[in-house]
Amino acid sequence: MKIRLLAVGTKMPAWVEEGVDTYRKRLPRDFSLEIEEIPLGQRGKNANVAKARGQEAERIRQKLKGDEYLVALEVKGKAWSTQVLAQEADQWRMLGKDIVLLVGGPDGLDPSLSAKADKAWSLSPLTLPHPLVRIMLAEQLYRAWTLLVGHPYHR
């Protein structure tokens, strides 16, 4: 199983790459995490937010392969504890599909992508900066994997 994070936003600072790589390197090949950056939709002073989200959604759809399990990361999604994430990840492995985590831009995911997702997951009711979301996801996926294999990282 591969996990792909399709995240709107590009050109992350070096500290984000370092933080993500810290955990990504620890994951085994059958639980790997790949990140693909999606360019932001056109925004400006009087930009149409729906149009920008639609542009981002189209770019995300172009990256989808069709037979993947989609998890939308959204404030309105369900909050999972680390233990619940580990249970979800265990179920993902049983599906025999790759997993795609979707992170929208500054205005969230386009409703068409939210509707297409198999699950909606909320990392927090807080508004989180996109760079931190990437690191938090990588760490929590690593932590979930350690729970599944009985590794002592999660204590």
VOBADREN-254204 format. One record per residue (C-alpha): z, y, x negated; residue number from 0. Coordinates in Angstrom, 2 decimals. Layout:
N
ATOM      pz      py      px  nr
ATOM       Z       Y       X NUM
...
% end
This chain:
155
ATOM      pz      py      px  nr
ATOM    0.00    0.00    0.00   0
ATOM   -0.89    3.42   -1.24   1
ATOM    0.66    6.57    0.08   2
ATOM   -1.51    9.67    0.05   3
ATOM   -0.12   13.11    0.65   4
ATOM   -2.78   15.45    2.00   5
ATOM   -1.17   18.84    1.55   6
ATOM   -2.67   22.20    2.40   7
ATOM   -2.26   24.52   -0.56   8
ATOM   -3.56   24.50   -4.09   9
ATOM   -2.58   25.64   -7.56  10
ATOM    1.03   24.54   -7.56  11
ATOM    3.19   25.74  -10.46  12
ATOM    3.73   23.38  -13.40  13
ATOM    7.34   22.75  -12.36  14
ATOM    6.09   21.22   -9.11  15
ATOM    3.75   18.84  -10.92  16
ATOM    6.56   17.89  -13.31  17
ATOM    8.99   17.31  -10.45  18
ATOM    6.56   15.17   -8.48  19
ATOM    5.51   13.20  -11.56  20
ATOM    9.15   12.42  -12.36  21
ATOM    9.30   10.24   -9.24  22
ATOM    5.67    9.22   -8.94  23
ATOM    5.81    7.53  -12.37  24
ATOM    8.76    5.43  -11.23  25
ATOM    6.99    4.00   -8.19  26
ATOM    5.27    0.62   -8.53  27
ATOM    1.53    0.26   -8.06  28
ATOM    1.96   -1.28   -4.59  29
ATOM    3.96    1.77   -3.44  30
ATOM    2.08    4.49   -5.26  31
ATOM    1.90    8.14   -4.25  32
ATOM   -1.24   10.23   -4.61  33
ATOM   -1.44   13.92   -3.78  34
ATOM   -4.63   15.59   -2.67  35
ATOM   -4.61   19.34   -2.27  36
ATOM   -6.48   20.89    0.64  37
ATOM   -7.67   24.51    0.33  38
ATOM   -6.15   26.99    2.75  39
ATOM   -8.17   28.20    5.69  40
ATOM   -9.38   31.78    5.48  41
ATOM   -6.55   34.18    6.08  42
ATOM   -6.31   37.92    5.84  43
ATOM   -4.82   40.96    7.50  44
ATOM   -6.34   40.28   10.93  45
ATOM   -7.12   36.61   10.46  46
ATOM   -7.37   34.21   13.37  47
ATOM   -4.57   31.70   12.72  48
ATOM   -6.08   29.04   15.00  49
ATOM   -9.38   29.31   13.13  50
ATOM   -7.64   28.98    9.75  51
ATOM   -5.73   25.89   10.93  52
ATOM   -8.98   24.49   12.29  53
ATOM  -10.64   24.95    8.88  54
ATOM   -7.72   23.16    7.22  55
ATOM   -7.88   20.36    9.80  56
ATOM  -11.58   19.85    9.14  57
ATOM  -10.93   19.63    5.40  58
ATOM   -8.18   17.09    6.02  59
ATOM  -10.40   15.02    8.35  60
ATOM  -13.03   14.87    5.59  61
ATOM  -10.44   13.19    3.35  62
ATOM   -9.43   10.56    5.91  63
ATOM  -10.95    7.14    5.50  64
ATOM  -10.48    5.96    9.09  65
ATOM   -8.20    2.93    8.76  66
ATOM   -5.00    4.61    7.67  67
ATOM   -1.61    5.14    9.22  68
ATOM   -1.07    8.88    9.68  69
ATOM    2.32   10.56    9.48  70
ATOM    2.37   14.28   10.28  71
ATOM    5.16   16.23    8.63  72
ATOM    6.18   18.79   11.22  73
ATOM    9.26   20.75   12.17  74
ATOM    9.00   19.25   15.68  75
ATOM    8.84   15.71   14.30  76
ATOM   11.76   13.31   14.24  77
ATOM   14.31   13.71   11.45  78
ATOM   14.84   10.53    9.42  79
ATOM   17.74    9.63    7.21  80
ATOM   16.89    8.00    3.89  81
ATOM   17.79    4.63    5.39  82
ATOM   15.43    5.21    8.31  83
ATOM   12.69    6.27    5.88  84
ATOM   13.22    3.02    3.99  85
ATOM   12.89    1.08    7.27  86
ATOM    9.72    3.03    8.12  87
ATOM    8.31    2.33    4.66  88
ATOM    9.09   -1.36    5.06  89
ATOM    7.17   -1.33    8.37  90
ATOM    4.30    0.54    6.68  91
ATOM    4.02   -2.27    4.12  92
ATOM    3.71   -4.80    6.94  93
ATOM    0.82   -2.86    8.52  94
ATOM   -1.55   -3.69    5.70  95
ATOM   -2.87   -0.11    5.75  96
ATOM   -2.61    2.82    3.44  97
ATOM   -0.35    5.62    4.59  98
ATOM   -1.38    9.26    4.79  99
ATOM    1.25   11.98    4.99 100
ATOM   -0.10   15.25    6.37 101
ATOM    1.36   18.62    5.43 102
ATOM   -0.21   21.69    7.01 103
ATOM   -0.56   25.20    5.70 104
ATOM    1.67   28.21    6.32 105
ATOM    1.06   27.97   10.06 106
ATOM    1.53   24.21   10.30 107
ATOM   -0.91   21.48   11.24 108
ATOM   -3.72   21.97   13.68 109
ATOM   -2.76   20.41   17.05 110
ATOM   -5.74   18.04   16.83 111
ATOM   -4.24   16.45   13.71 112
ATOM   -0.77   16.30   15.20 113
ATOM   -2.21   14.45   18.21 114
ATOM   -4.06   12.01   15.94 115
ATOM   -0.95   11.11   13.91 116
ATOM    0.82    7.81   14.45 117
ATOM    4.22    9.40   13.73 118
ATOM    5.66   12.89   13.41 119
ATOM    8.37   13.28   10.78 120
ATOM   10.51   16.34   10.13 121
ATOM   12.01   16.70    6.68 122
ATOM   14.34   19.40    7.93 123
ATOM   14.73   22.00   10.67 124
ATOM   14.65   24.53    7.83 125
ATOM   11.42   26.20    6.82 126
ATOM   10.74   24.76    3.38 127
ATOM    8.42   26.13    0.72 128
ATOM    5.41   23.87    0.23 129
ATOM    6.09   23.28   -3.48 130
ATOM    9.56   21.93   -2.71 131
ATOM    8.21   19.71    0.07 132
ATOM    6.07   17.85   -2.46 133
ATOM    9.01   17.20   -4.77 134
ATOM   11.32   16.24   -1.91 135
ATOM    8.76   13.80   -0.55 136
ATOM    8.22   12.17   -3.92 137
ATOM   11.96   11.80   -4.48 138
ATOM   12.67   10.48   -0.99 139
ATOM    9.83    7.95   -1.21 140
ATOM   11.22    6.78   -4.53 141
ATOM   14.72    6.60   -3.04 142
ATOM   13.41    4.61   -0.04 143
ATOM   11.64    2.19   -2.37 144
ATOM   14.86    1.69   -4.38 145
ATOM   16.69    0.85   -1.16 146
ATOM   14.04   -1.72   -0.25 147
ATOM   14.25   -3.49   -3.60 148
ATOM   18.03   -3.20   -4.05 149
ATOM   17.82   -0.84   -7.02 150
ATOM   21.08    1.05   -7.72 151
ATOM   19.46    4.53   -7.66 152
ATOM   20.62    5.11   -4.08 153
ATOM   24.41    5.10   -4.14 154
% end
